[in-house]
């Protein structure tokens, strides 16, 4: 568990990261992480040798930081992520190419992992017509700052899935209904395959990086009062 002294050290590093940055090492590590993300879609750093402040620097070397916040259980949750309820497999903000978590504190017993599912073949499996239709399905208020997003985001010819199963979708014609159902059935079929889901448990100081366009992620329920605290980055192009 984090001691008060350790947490204080992390906070000091965030406030003045230049005092302890090993920039050449962090740049080399960021290059390795990027290679792994493009090759296999995810990367876990197992040795807790990087501070919370250095984690932010790695994220900046991977791209533009779109969001930097803490994911922990709140007495009055503001989202599913801050509640003790299970999180179904989903994507985060579709304009984030990479997601990253740094474990600042882990609960002492019954640690809950982040479940990840490879969906890198979604475009081939769903077909171009379905992908295009998904890009027209509005999910009201699902984006950053509660802006509308769509179930598939097209960026310079690249299709970025935006699978949010608990969100309300605007389905105003049968074609959209069929496309969303095909997307949901595809995810269910993938998840039901043996060993399809990998559960990654982070210890304190460990990190998980995920390619948001190629993997879904979620988790099981947490016990009330869980002390689990992850720092999360959304990293854009």
C-alpha positions as CSV (number, residue, x, y, z in Angstrom):
1,X,0.0,0.0,0.0
2,X,1.1,3.6,-0.5
3,X,2.5,5.2,2.6
4,X,1.8,8.9,3.2
5,X,5.5,9.5,2.5
6,X,5.3,7.7,-0.8
7,X,2.2,9.5,-1.9
8,X,3.8,12.8,-0.9
9,X,6.8,11.9,-3.1
10,X,4.5,11.3,-6.1
11,X,2.7,14.6,-5.5
12,X,6.0,16.5,-5.4
13,X,7.2,14.8,-8.6
14,X,4.0,15.9,-10.3
15,X,4.4,19.4,-9.1
16,X,8.1,19.6,-10.2
17,X,8.8,16.7,-12.5
18,X,12.0,18.1,-13.9
19,X,13.8,17.4,-10.6
20,X,13.7,13.7,-11.0
21,X,13.1,13.0,-14.7
22,X,15.5,10.5,-16.5
23,X,14.6,11.9,-19.9
24,X,16.8,9.7,-22.1
25,X,15.6,6.6,-20.3
26,X,11.9,7.7,-20.5
27,X,12.2,8.5,-24.2
28,X,13.7,5.0,-24.8
29,X,11.0,3.4,-22.8
30,X,8.3,5.4,-24.7
31,X,9.7,4.1,-28.0
32,X,9.6,0.5,-26.7
33,X,6.0,1.0,-25.6
34,X,4.9,2.5,-28.9
35,X,6.5,-0.4,-30.8
36,X,4.6,-2.9,-28.5
37,X,1.3,-1.0,-28.9
38,X,1.5,-1.0,-32.7
39,X,2.7,-4.6,-32.8
40,X,0.5,-6.4,-30.2
41,X,-1.9,-3.7,-28.9
42,X,-0.9,-3.6,-25.2
43,X,2.0,-3.4,-22.9
44,X,2.5,-3.9,-19.2
45,X,5.5,-2.5,-17.4
46,X,6.1,-5.0,-14.6
47,X,8.9,-3.3,-12.7
48,X,7.7,-0.5,-10.4
49,X,10.6,1.8,-11.2
50,X,8.8,4.7,-12.8
51,X,7.1,7.4,-10.7
52,X,3.7,8.9,-11.3
53,X,5.3,12.1,-12.6
54,X,7.5,10.1,-15.0
55,X,4.5,8.2,-16.2
56,X,3.0,11.5,-17.4
57,X,6.2,12.3,-19.2
58,X,6.1,8.9,-21.0
59,X,2.5,9.7,-22.1
60,X,3.6,13.1,-23.5
61,X,6.3,11.3,-25.6
62,X,3.6,8.9,-27.0
63,X,1.3,11.7,-28.1
64,X,-0.9,14.6,-27.0
65,X,-2.5,14.2,-23.5
66,X,-6.2,14.6,-23.9
67,X,-7.1,13.7,-20.3
68,X,-5.1,13.1,-17.1
69,X,-7.1,12.0,-14.1
70,X,-7.6,9.6,-11.2
71,X,-9.9,6.5,-11.4
72,X,-11.0,5.6,-7.9
73,X,-14.2,4.7,-6.0
74,X,-16.1,7.7,-4.8
75,X,-18.8,7.9,-2.2
76,X,-20.9,9.7,-4.8
77,X,-19.8,8.3,-8.1
78,X,-19.8,10.6,-11.1
79,X,-19.5,7.8,-13.6
80,X,-19.4,4.0,-13.8
81,X,-15.6,4.1,-13.6
82,X,-15.8,5.8,-10.1
83,X,-18.4,3.3,-8.8
84,X,-18.0,-0.2,-7.5
85,X,-20.2,-1.6,-10.2
86,X,-18.7,-3.8,-13.0
87,X,-17.6,-2.1,-16.2
88,X,-18.5,-3.9,-19.4
89,X,-16.0,-4.1,-22.2
90,X,-15.8,-0.8,-24.0
91,X,-13.6,1.8,-25.7
92,X,-12.7,5.1,-24.1
93,X,-12.7,8.5,-25.9
94,X,-12.3,7.5,-29.6
95,X,-9.9,10.4,-30.3
96,X,-7.4,8.8,-27.9
97,X,-5.2,6.4,-29.8
98,X,-3.6,5.1,-26.6
99,X,-4.9,4.6,-23.0
100,X,-2.5,4.3,-20.1
101,X,-3.0,3.5,-16.4
102,X,-0.5,3.9,-13.5
103,X,-1.3,2.1,-10.3
104,X,-0.9,4.5,-7.4
105,X,-2.7,2.3,-4.9
106,X,-4.0,-1.2,-5.0
107,X,-6.5,-2.8,-2.6
108,X,-4.9,-5.2,-0.1
109,X,-7.1,-8.2,-0.9
110,X,-9.0,-9.5,-3.9
111,X,-7.4,-7.1,-6.4
112,X,-9.5,-6.6,-9.6
113,X,-7.7,-6.7,-12.9
114,X,-8.4,-4.7,-16.1
115,X,-10.0,-7.1,-18.6
116,X,-8.8,-6.6,-22.2
117,X,-10.2,-8.0,-25.5
118,X,-8.5,-7.9,-28.9
119,X,-10.9,-6.5,-31.6
120,X,-8.3,-5.6,-34.2
121,X,-10.1,-7.6,-36.9
122,X,-13.4,-5.6,-36.4
123,X,-13.3,-3.9,-39.8
124,X,-12.8,-7.1,-41.7
125,X,-15.3,-9.0,-39.6
126,X,-18.1,-6.4,-39.7
127,X,-17.6,-5.2,-43.3
128,X,-17.2,-1.7,-44.7
129,X,-21.0,-1.2,-45.0
130,X,-21.5,-1.8,-41.3
131,X,-18.5,0.3,-40.4
132,X,-19.9,3.2,-42.4
133,X,-23.3,2.9,-40.9
134,X,-21.9,2.8,-37.4
135,X,-20.1,6.1,-38.2
136,X,-23.6,7.7,-38.5
137,X,-25.0,6.4,-35.2
138,X,-25.0,9.2,-32.7
139,X,-24.3,8.5,-29.0
140,X,-25.6,11.7,-27.4
141,X,-23.3,13.3,-24.8
142,X,-20.7,10.4,-24.8
143,X,-17.7,12.4,-25.8
144,X,-15.3,14.7,-23.9
145,X,-17.1,17.7,-22.4
146,X,-20.4,15.7,-23.1
147,X,-20.2,16.3,-26.8
148,X,-22.0,13.9,-29.1
149,X,-19.9,11.0,-30.5
150,X,-20.7,8.2,-33.0
151,X,-20.4,4.5,-32.6
152,X,-17.5,4.5,-35.1
153,X,-15.3,7.5,-35.8
154,X,-13.6,7.9,-39.2
155,X,-10.3,9.8,-39.2
156,X,-8.5,10.2,-42.5
157,X,-9.7,6.8,-43.6
158,X,-9.0,5.1,-40.3
159,X,-12.0,3.6,-38.5
160,X,-11.9,4.0,-34.7
161,X,-14.5,1.9,-32.8
162,X,-16.5,3.6,-30.1
163,X,-18.2,0.7,-28.3
164,X,-20.1,1.9,-25.2
165,X,-22.7,-0.8,-24.5
166,X,-24.4,1.0,-21.7
167,X,-24.9,4.3,-23.5
168,X,-28.0,5.4,-25.4
169,X,-27.7,5.3,-29.1
170,X,-29.9,7.3,-31.6
171,X,-31.3,4.5,-33.9
172,X,-33.6,6.2,-36.3
173,X,-33.8,3.6,-39.0
174,X,-33.5,-0.2,-39.3
175,X,-30.1,-0.1,-41.0
176,X,-28.6,1.5,-37.9
177,X,-30.3,-1.0,-35.6
178,X,-28.9,-3.9,-37.6
179,X,-25.4,-2.3,-37.7
180,X,-25.3,-1.8,-33.9
181,X,-26.6,-5.3,-33.3
182,X,-23.9,-6.7,-35.6
183,X,-21.3,-4.7,-33.6
184,X,-22.6,-6.0,-30.3
185,X,-22.8,-9.6,-31.5
186,X,-19.3,-9.4,-32.8
187,X,-18.0,-8.3,-29.4
188,X,-20.0,-11.0,-27.6
189,X,-18.7,-13.7,-30.0
190,X,-15.1,-12.6,-29.5
191,X,-15.4,-12.5,-25.7
192,X,-16.8,-16.0,-25.6
193,X,-13.8,-17.6,-27.2
194,X,-11.5,-19.5,-24.9
195,X,-8.8,-17.4,-23.4
196,X,-10.0,-14.4,-25.5
197,X,-10.0,-12.0,-22.5
198,X,-6.8,-11.2,-20.6
199,X,-7.0,-9.9,-17.1
200,X,-4.2,-7.5,-16.1
201,X,-3.7,-6.8,-12.4
202,X,-1.5,-3.9,-11.6
203,X,0.6,-3.6,-8.5
204,X,1.6,-0.3,-7.1
205,X,4.0,1.5,-9.5
206,X,3.1,-0.7,-12.4
207,X,1.6,0.6,-15.7
208,X,-0.7,-0.7,-18.5
209,X,-0.7,0.8,-22.0
210,X,-3.5,-0.1,-24.4
211,X,-4.2,0.7,-28.1
212,X,-7.7,2.1,-27.8
213,X,-8.5,1.3,-31.5
214,X,-7.6,-2.3,-31.2
215,X,-8.7,-3.4,-27.7
216,X,-11.8,-3.1,-25.5
217,X,-11.3,-3.0,-21.8
218,X,-13.5,-3.4,-18.7
219,X,-13.4,-4.8,-15.1
220,X,-15.4,-6.8,-12.6
221,X,-17.1,-5.3,-9.6
222,X,-15.0,-3.7,-6.8
223,X,-15.8,-4.0,-3.1
224,X,-17.3,-1.0,-1.5
225,X,-14.6,1.2,0.0
226,X,-12.0,-0.1,-2.3
227,X,-8.7,1.8,-2.1
228,X,-7.7,1.0,-5.7
229,X,-6.5,4.2,-7.4
230,X,-5.2,4.4,-11.0
231,X,-3.9,7.5,-12.8
232,X,-5.3,7.3,-16.3
233,X,-4.2,9.1,-19.4
234,X,-5.9,9.5,-22.8
235,X,-3.3,10.0,-25.4
236,X,-4.1,11.4,-28.8
237,X,-2.1,11.4,-32.1
